[in-house]
Amino acid sequence: MTQLSLVWDRTENTKKRSEKLTGDKRAILKLLENGNCWLVSDLAAAIGNLNHPSVSANIRNLRRDKFEIKLIKFGNGINGYQLNKEEK
C-alpha cells in the first residue's frame, strides 16, 4: 500500500464527488451555450456551487475538451466568459 492510496479515498464519497464535478461542468456548458457573457460568480450562483475556483477549473476543463471559450475583460479584475459558437 502506498502513501497515496492511504490519502486518496476511493469510496462512494469519491464517486459522488467525481459525478458532481462532471455534472457541474455539464451545467456550466449548458449555461454558456446561450451565447451570453457570464461572470464566474453568476455561473456559480446559477449552478448552485458557490465555490468560484471550482467553476473556474471547470471552465478550464471545457477549454481542454476543445470548447472555445472567450475571456472578456471588463477591467478592475472582473472577467467574463463566453462560448464561441462560430463554425470553423
N, CA, C and O atoms as CSV, one atom per row, in Angstrom:
chain,resi,resn,atom,element,x,y,z
A,1,MET,N,N,0.850,-1.178,0.000
A,1,MET,CA,C,0.000,0.000,0.000
A,1,MET,C,C,0.898,1.245,0.000
A,1,MET,O,O,1.818,1.361,0.810
A,2,THR,N,N,0.616,2.156,-0.909
A,2,THR,CA,C,1.413,3.372,-1.000
A,2,THR,C,C,0.805,4.467,-0.142
A,2,THR,O,O,-0.342,4.382,0.297
A,3,GLN,N,N,1.600,5.486,0.080
A,3,GLN,CA,C,1.106,6.619,0.863
A,3,GLN,C,C,-0.060,7.294,0.146
A,3,GLN,O,O,-1.007,7.747,0.790
A,4,LEU,N,N,0.005,7.365,-1.190
A,4,LEU,CA,C,-1.059,7.983,-1.957
A,4,LEU,C,C,-2.380,7.237,-1.768
A,4,LEU,O,O,-3.432,7.863,-1.635
A,5,SER,N,N,-2.331,5.911,-1.757
A,5,SER,CA,C,-3.571,5.155,-1.590
A,5,SER,C,C,-4.160,5.355,-0.201
A,5,SER,O,O,-5.370,5.222,-0.019
A,6,LEU,N,N,-3.329,5.669,0.772
A,6,LEU,CA,C,-3.843,5.962,2.113
A,6,LEU,C,C,-4.580,7.295,2.130
A,6,LEU,O,O,-5.572,7.450,2.842
A,7,VAL,N,N,-4.098,8.252,1.352
A,7,VAL,CA,C,-4.687,9.585,1.326
A,7,VAL,C,C,-5.897,9.624,0.405
A,7,VAL,O,O,-6.915,10.227,0.743
A,8,TRP,N,N,-5.798,8.995,-0.739
A,8,TRP,CA,C,-6.852,9.053,-1.750
A,8,TRP,C,C,-7.899,7.989,-1.455
A,8,TRP,O,O,-7.651,6.796,-1.628
A,9,ASP,N,N,-9.046,8.420,-1.019
A,9,ASP,CA,C,-10.124,7.525,-0.622
A,9,ASP,C,C,-11.022,7.250,-1.821
A,9,ASP,O,O,-11.665,8.168,-2.329
A,10,ARG,N,N,-11.077,6.027,-2.271
A,10,ARG,CA,C,-11.893,5.666,-3.434
A,10,ARG,C,C,-13.211,5.033,-3.007
A,10,ARG,O,O,-13.578,3.958,-3.482
A,11,THR,N,N,-13.899,5.689,-2.131
A,11,THR,CA,C,-15.171,5.175,-1.635
A,11,THR,C,C,-16.317,5.814,-2.400
A,11,THR,O,O,-16.103,6.503,-3.397
A,12,GLU,N,N,-17.519,5.585,-1.932
A,12,GLU,CA,C,-18.709,6.174,-2.556
A,12,GLU,C,C,-18.636,7.700,-2.561
A,12,GLU,O,O,-19.085,8.337,-3.514
A,13,ASN,N,N,-18.073,8.290,-1.504
A,13,ASN,CA,C,-17.961,9.755,-1.458
A,13,ASN,C,C,-17.121,10.276,-2.609
A,13,ASN,O,O,-17.445,11.308,-3.198
A,14,THR,N,N,-16.047,9.576,-2.934
A,14,THR,CA,C,-15.198,9.988,-4.042
A,14,THR,C,C,-15.957,9.880,-5.361
A,14,THR,O,O,-15.852,10.763,-6.213
A,15,LYS,N,N,-16.723,8.799,-5.533
A,15,LYS,CA,C,-17.504,8.641,-6.763
A,15,LYS,C,C,-18.548,9.741,-6.892
A,15,LYS,O,O,-18.745,10.286,-7.978
A,16,LYS,N,N,-19.216,10.071,-5.794
A,16,LYS,CA,C,-20.223,11.135,-5.814
A,16,LYS,C,C,-19.582,12.468,-6.157
A,16,LYS,O,O,-20.146,13.257,-6.915
A,17,ARG,N,N,-18.391,12.724,-5.594
A,17,ARG,CA,C,-17.688,13.975,-5.873
A,17,ARG,C,C,-17.332,14.051,-7.357
A,17,ARG,O,O,-17.492,15.100,-7.980
A,18,SER,N,N,-16.856,12.956,-7.917
A,18,SER,CA,C,-16.496,12.917,-9.329
A,18,SER,C,C,-17.717,13.164,-10.209
A,18,SER,O,O,-17.632,13.903,-11.190
A,19,GLU,N,N,-18.843,12.557,-9.871
A,19,GLU,CA,C,-20.069,12.767,-10.632
A,19,GLU,C,C,-20.531,14.211,-10.536
A,19,GLU,O,O,-21.034,14.772,-11.509
A,20,LYS,N,N,-20.364,14.815,-9.364
A,20,LYS,CA,C,-20.776,16.203,-9.162
A,20,LYS,C,C,-19.937,17.124,-10.043
A,20,LYS,O,O,-20.471,18.032,-10.681
A,21,LEU,N,N,-18.631,16.894,-10.079
A,21,LEU,CA,C,-17.772,17.738,-10.902
A,21,LEU,C,C,-18.145,17.606,-12.372
A,21,LEU,O,O,-18.182,18.600,-13.097
A,22,THR,N,N,-18.417,16.405,-12.804
A,22,THR,CA,C,-18.839,16.205,-14.186
A,22,THR,C,C,-20.169,16.902,-14.427
A,22,THR,O,O,-20.372,17.517,-15.474
A,23,GLY,N,N,-21.076,16.808,-13.457
A,23,GLY,CA,C,-22.365,17.473,-13.576
A,23,GLY,C,C,-22.236,18.982,-13.607
A,23,GLY,O,O,-22.946,19.649,-14.360
A,24,ASP,N,N,-21.331,19.534,-12.791
A,24,ASP,CA,C,-21.103,20.979,-12.793
A,24,ASP,C,C,-20.564,21.429,-14.142
A,24,ASP,O,O,-20.984,22.460,-14.668
A,25,LYS,N,N,-19.641,20.667,-14.700
A,25,LYS,CA,C,-19.067,21.035,-15.996
A,25,LYS,C,C,-20.152,21.028,-17.068
A,25,LYS,O,O,-20.206,21.920,-17.915
A,26,ARG,N,N,-21.003,20.026,-17.024
A,26,ARG,CA,C,-22.100,19.937,-17.989
A,26,ARG,C,C,-23.066,21.111,-17.816
A,26,ARG,O,O,-23.539,21.680,-18.801
A,27,ALA,N,N,-23.359,21.471,-16.561
A,27,ALA,CA,C,-24.278,22.576,-16.287
A,27,ALA,C,C,-23.692,23.907,-16.762
A,27,ALA,O,O,-24.408,24.744,-17.311
A,28,ILE,N,N,-22.398,24.097,-16.550
A,28,ILE,CA,C,-21.733,25.330,-16.997
A,28,ILE,C,C,-21.785,25.425,-18.512
A,28,ILE,O,O,-22.074,26.490,-19.057
A,29,LEU,N,N,-21.510,24.324,-19.198
A,29,LEU,CA,C,-21.559,24.329,-20.660
A,29,LEU,C,C,-22.960,24.677,-21.149
A,29,LEU,O,O,-23.113,25.451,-22.094
A,30,LYS,N,N,-23.974,24.115,-20.516
A,30,LYS,CA,C,-25.360,24.400,-20.916
A,30,LYS,C,C,-25.671,25.886,-20.765
A,30,LYS,O,O,-26.344,26.467,-21.617
A,31,LEU,N,N,-25.186,26.507,-19.684
A,31,LEU,CA,C,-25.408,27.942,-19.490
A,31,LEU,C,C,-24.653,28.771,-20.534
A,31,LEU,O,O,-25.186,29.749,-21.058
A,32,LEU,N,N,-23.424,28.379,-20.829
A,32,LEU,CA,C,-22.623,29.125,-21.797
A,32,LEU,C,C,-23.171,29.007,-23.215
A,32,LEU,O,O,-22.922,29.881,-24.045
A,33,GLU,N,N,-23.904,27.949,-23.502
A,33,GLU,CA,C,-24.415,27.732,-24.856
A,33,GLU,C,C,-25.442,28.769,-25.290
A,33,GLU,O,O,-25.756,28.856,-26.477
A,34,ASN,N,N,-25.973,29.558,-24.360
A,34,ASN,CA,C,-26.951,30.578,-24.759
A,34,ASN,C,C,-26.281,31.779,-25.430
A,34,ASN,O,O,-26.969,32.664,-25.939
A,35,GLY,N,N,-24.947,31.816,-25.435
A,35,GLY,CA,C,-24.224,32.872,-26.131
A,35,GLY,C,C,-23.963,34.124,-25.313
A,35,GLY,O,O,-23.276,35.037,-25.771
A,36,ASN,N,N,-24.509,34.171,-24.103
A,36,ASN,CA,C,-24.290,35.335,-23.244
A,36,ASN,C,C,-22.907,35.288,-22.603
A,36,ASN,O,O,-22.273,34.234,-22.534
A,37,CYS,N,N,-22.460,36.428,-22.144
A,37,CYS,CA,C,-21.221,36.525,-21.377
A,37,CYS,C,C,-21.572,36.302,-19.901
A,37,CYS,O,O,-22.496,36.924,-19.377
A,38,TRP,N,N,-20.840,35.425,-19.248
A,38,TRP,CA,C,-21.116,35.068,-17.856
A,38,TRP,C,C,-19.917,35.393,-16.976
A,38,TRP,O,O,-18.776,35.120,-17.348
A,39,LEU,N,N,-20.173,35.972,-15.820
A,39,LEU,CA,C,-19.154,36.116,-14.788
A,39,LEU,C,C,-19.078,34.811,-14.012
A,39,LEU,O,O,-20.062,34.074,-13.943
A,40,VAL,N,N,-17.919,34.516,-13.427
A,40,VAL,CA,C,-17.770,33.291,-12.635
A,40,VAL,C,C,-18.786,33.271,-11.498
A,40,VAL,O,O,-19.370,32.228,-11.202
A,41,SER,N,N,-18.997,34.415,-10.863
A,41,SER,CA,C,-19.944,34.466,-9.741
A,41,SER,C,C,-21.368,34.157,-10.203
A,41,SER,O,O,-22.131,33.519,-9.477
A,42,ASP,N,N,-21.730,34.608,-11.411
A,42,ASP,CA,C,-23.068,34.329,-11.944
A,42,ASP,C,C,-23.220,32.851,-12.311
A,42,ASP,O,O,-24.266,32.250,-12.071
A,43,LEU,N,N,-22.169,32.274,-12.894
A,43,LEU,CA,C,-22.204,30.847,-13.204
A,43,LEU,C,C,-22.329,30.023,-11.926
A,43,LEU,O,O,-23.104,29.068,-11.860
A,44,ALA,N,N,-21.555,30.408,-10.915
A,44,ALA,CA,C,-21.576,29.685,-9.644
A,44,ALA,C,C,-22.970,29.729,-9.022
A,44,ALA,O,O,-23.475,28.713,-8.544
A,45,ALA,N,N,-23.582,30.894,-9.030
A,45,ALA,CA,C,-24.923,31.025,-8.457
A,45,ALA,C,C,-25.952,30.236,-9.270
A,45,ALA,O,O,-26.865,29.636,-8.702
A,46,ALA,N,N,-25.807,30.237,-10.590
A,46,ALA,CA,C,-26.775,29.560,-11.451
A,46,ALA,C,C,-26.739,28.039,-11.295
A,46,ALA,O,O,-27.772,27.378,-11.407
A,47,ILE,N,N,-25.546,27.481,-11.034
A,47,ILE,CA,C,-25.470,26.023,-10.890
A,47,ILE,C,C,-25.556,25.590,-9.431
A,47,ILE,O,O,-25.596,24.394,-9.140
A,48,GLY,N,N,-25.584,26.552,-8.514
A,48,GLY,CA,C,-25.716,26.217,-7.099
A,48,GLY,C,C,-24.429,25.759,-6.448
A,48,GLY,O,O,-24.464,25.096,-5.412
A,49,ASN,N,N,-23.294,26.101,-7.035
A,49,ASN,CA,C,-21.990,25.762,-6.461
A,49,ASN,C,C,-21.232,27.071,-6.263
A,49,ASN,O,O,-20.657,27.605,-7.211
A,50,LEU,N,N,-21.228,27.582,-5.054
A,50,LEU,CA,C,-20.628,28.891,-4.808
A,50,LEU,C,C,-19.113,28.835,-4.634
A,50,LEU,O,O,-18.506,29.799,-4.167
A,51,ASN,N,N,-18.513,27.732,-5.000
A,51,ASN,CA,C,-17.066,27.595,-4.951
A,51,ASN,C,C,-16.490,28.118,-6.273
A,51,ASN,O,O,-16.401,27.374,-7.250
A,52,HIS,N,N,-16.106,29.384,-6.300
A,52,HIS,CA,C,-15.656,30.025,-7.534
A,52,HIS,C,C,-14.440,29.348,-8.162
A,52,HIS,O,O,-14.401,29.211,-9.384
A,53,PRO,N,N,-13.442,28.917,-7.379
A,53,PRO,CA,C,-12.315,28.214,-8.010
A,53,PRO,C,C,-12.749,26.933,-8.728
A,53,PRO,O,O,-12.162,26.567,-9.746
A,54,SER,N,N,-13.757,26.259,-8.213
A,54,SER,CA,C,-14.268,25.056,-8.865
A,54,SER,C,C,-14.900,25.407,-10.213
A,54,SER,O,O,-14.714,24.688,-11.194
A,55,VAL,N,N,-15.634,26.495,-10.259
A,55,VAL,CA,C,-16.255,26.937,-11.516
A,55,VAL,C,C,-15.171,27.314,-12.524
A,55,VAL,O,O,-15.260,26.948,-13.696
A,56,SER,N,N,-14.155,28.037,-12.077
A,56,SER,CA,C,-13.045,28.409,-12.964
A,56,SER,C,C,-12.322,27.174,-13.493
A,56,SER,O,O,-11.937,27.128,-14.662
A,57,ALA,N,N,-12.139,26.177,-12.634
A,57,ALA,CA,C,-11.479,24.938,-13.056
A,57,ALA,C,C,-12.318,24.210,-14.099
A,57,ALA,O,O,-11.774,23.639,-15.045
A,58,ASN,N,N,-13.626,24.225,-13.936
A,58,ASN,CA,C,-14.495,23.572,-14.919
A,58,ASN,C,C,-14.463,24.301,-16.256
A,58,ASN,O,O,-14.547,23.664,-17.306
A,59,ILE,N,N,-14.344,25.616,-16.235
A,59,ILE,CA,C,-14.201,26.370,-17.489
A,59,ILE,C,C,-12.891,25.977,-18.163
A,59,ILE,O,O,-12.847,25.774,-19.377
A,60,ARG,N,N,-11.831,25.872,-17.377
A,60,ARG,CA,C,-10.536,25.445,-17.903
A,60,ARG,C,C,-10.646,24.032,-18.504
A,60,ARG,O,O,-10.085,23.762,-19.566
A,61,ASN,N,N,-11.365,23.148,-17.827
A,61,ASN,CA,C,-11.537,21.789,-18.339
A,61,ASN,C,C,-12.339,21.767,-19.630
A,61,ASN,O,O,-12.071,20.951,-20.512
A,62,LEU,N,N,-13.315,22.652,-19.749
A,62,LEU,CA,C,-14.062,22.739,-21.007
A,62,LEU,C,C,-13.153,23.179,-22.146
A,62,LEU,O,O,-13.281,22.693,-23.270
A,63,ARG,N,N,-12.244,24.090,-21.858
A,63,ARG,CA,C,-11.285,24.513,-22.887
A,63,ARG,C,C,-10.400,23.342,-23.300
A,63,ARG,O,O,-10.088,23.182,-24.479
A,64,ARG,N,N,-9.998,22.526,-22.331
A,64,ARG,CA,C,-9.191,21.342,-22.648
A,64,ARG,C,C,-9.980,20.344,-23.483
A,64,ARG,O,O,-9.405,19.582,-24.261
A,65,ASP,N,N,-11.297,20.354,-23.319
A,65,ASP,CA,C,-12.172,19.477,-24.107
A,65,ASP,C,C,-12.474,20.072,-25.478
A,65,ASP,O,O,-13.381,19.617,-26.175
A,66,LYS,N,N,-11.708,21.091,-25.859
A,66,LYS,CA,C,-11.778,21.713,-27.194
A,66,LYS,C,C,-12.959,22.645,-27.406
A,66,LYS,O,O,-13.305,22.943,-28.549
A,67,PHE,N,N,-13.587,23.115,-26.330
A,67,PHE,CA,C,-14.597,24.160,-26.474
A,67,PHE,C,C,-13.867,25.497,-26.466
A,67,PHE,O,O,-12.996,25.730,-25.629
A,68,GLU,N,N,-14.222,26.367,-27.393
A,68,GLU,CA,C,-13.576,27.672,-27.470
A,68,GLU,C,C,-14.368,28.665,-26.616
A,68,GLU,O,O,-15.457,29.105,-26.986
A,69,ILE,N,N,-13.796,28.996,-25.480
A,69,ILE,CA,C,-14.449,29.906,-24.546
A,69,ILE,C,C,-13.615,31.181,-24.467
A,69,ILE,O,O,-12.450,31.161,-24.072
A,70,LYS,N,N,-14.243,32.285,-24.853
A,70,LYS,CA,C,-13.559,33.576,-24.884
A,70,LYS,C,C,-13.523,34.196,-23.492
A,70,LYS,O,O,-14.490,34.115,-22.734
A,71,LEU,N,N,-12.410,34.804,-23.177
A,71,LEU,CA,C,-12.257,35.576,-21.947
A,71,LEU,C,C,-12.517,37.034,-22.303
A,71,LEU,O,O,-11.882,37.579,-23.206
A,72,ILE,N,N,-13.447,37.664,-21.597
A,72,ILE,CA,C,-13.783,39.065,-21.838
A,72,ILE,C,C,-13.423,39.838,-20.585
A,72,ILE,O,O,-13.967,39.579,-19.512
A,73,LYS,N,N,-12.498,40.795,-20.721
A,73,LYS,CA,C,-12.029,41.575,-19.575
A,73,LYS,C,C,-12.812,42.878,-19.482
A,73,LYS,O,O,-12.856,43.669,-20.424
A,74,PHE,N,N,-13.427,43.079,-18.318
A,74,PHE,CA,C,-14.197,44.298,-18.076
A,74,PHE,C,C,-13.393,45.355,-17.339
A,74,PHE,O,O,-13.809,46.512,-17.272
A,75,GLY,N,N,-12.261,44.980,-16.793
A,75,GLY,CA,C,-11.436,45.898,-16.014
A,75,GLY,C,C,-11.622,45.666,-14.530
A,75,GLY,O,O,-12.576,45.011,-14.109
A,76,ASN,N,N,-10.714,46.200,-13.742
A,76,ASN,CA,C,-10.732,46.052,-12.281
A,76,ASN,C,C,-10.762,44.592,-11.848
A,76,ASN,O,O,-11.334,44.266,-10.808
A,77,GLY,N,N,-10.148,43.707,-12.639
A,77,GLY,CA,C,-10.073,42.293,-12.292
A,77,GLY,C,C,-11.345,41.508,-12.529
A,77,GLY,O,O,-11.444,40.353,-12.114
A,78,ILE,N,N,-12.324,42.115,-13.190
A,78,ILE,CA,C,-13.589,41.421,-13.463
A,78,ILE,C,C,-13.533,40.857,-14.883
A,78,ILE,O,O,-13.331,41.589,-15.851
A,79,ASN,N,N,-13.715,39.542,-14.982
A,79,ASN,CA,C,-13.658,38.863,-16.272
A,79,ASN,C,C,-14.941,38.092,-16.513
A,79,ASN,O,O,-15.585,37.609,-15.582
A,80,GLY,N,N,-15.293,37.991,-17.777
A,80,GLY,CA,C,-16.448,37.202,-18.173
A,80,GLY,C,C,-16.031,36.131,-19.162
A,80,GLY,O,O,-14.951,36.200,-19.749
A,81,TYR,N,N,-16.883,35.153,-19.340
A,81,TYR,CA,C,-16.618,34.054,-20.262
A,81,TYR,C,C,-17.797,33.887,-21.200
A,81,TYR,O,O,-18.957,34.008,-20.804
A,82,GLN,N,N,-17.468,33.604,-22.464
A,82,GLN,CA,C,-18.498,33.423,-23.476
A,82,GLN,C,C,-18.069,32.309,-24.413
A,82,GLN,O,O,-16.928,32.272,-24.872
A,83,LEU,N,N,-18.997,31.400,-24.691
A,83,LEU,CA,C,-18.715,30.301,-25.604
A,83,LEU,C,C,-18.749,30.829,-27.029
A,83,LEU,O,O,-19.712,31.479,-27.437
A,84,ASN,N,N,-17.699,30.548,-27.778
A,84,ASN,CA,C,-17.632,30.959,-29.178
A,84,ASN,C,C,-18.385,29.930,-29.997
A,84,ASN,O,O,-17.968,28.775,-30.084
A,85,LYS,N,N,-19.485,30.338,-30.596
A,85,LYS,CA,C,-20.328,29.407,-31.345
A,85,LYS,C,C,-20.069,29.467,-32.842
A,85,LYS,O,O,-20.791,28.845,-33.621
A,86,GLU,N,N,-19.047,30.210,-33.250
A,86,GLU,CA,C,-18.754,30.320,-34.681
A,86,GLU,C,C,-18.241,28.988,-35.200
A,86,GLU,O,O,-17.426,28.326,-34.557
A,87,GLU,N,N,-18.729,28.606,-36.372
A,87,GLU,CA,C,-18.285,27.370,-37.015
A,87,GLU,C,C,-16.989,27.659,-37.752
A,87,GLU,O,O,-16.812,28.722,-38.349
A,88,LYS,N,N,-16.095,26.697,-37.696
A,88,LYS,CA,C,-14.807,26.874,-38.384
A,88,LYS,C,C,-14.793,26.123,-39.679
A,88,LYS,O,O,-13.795,26.151,-40.398
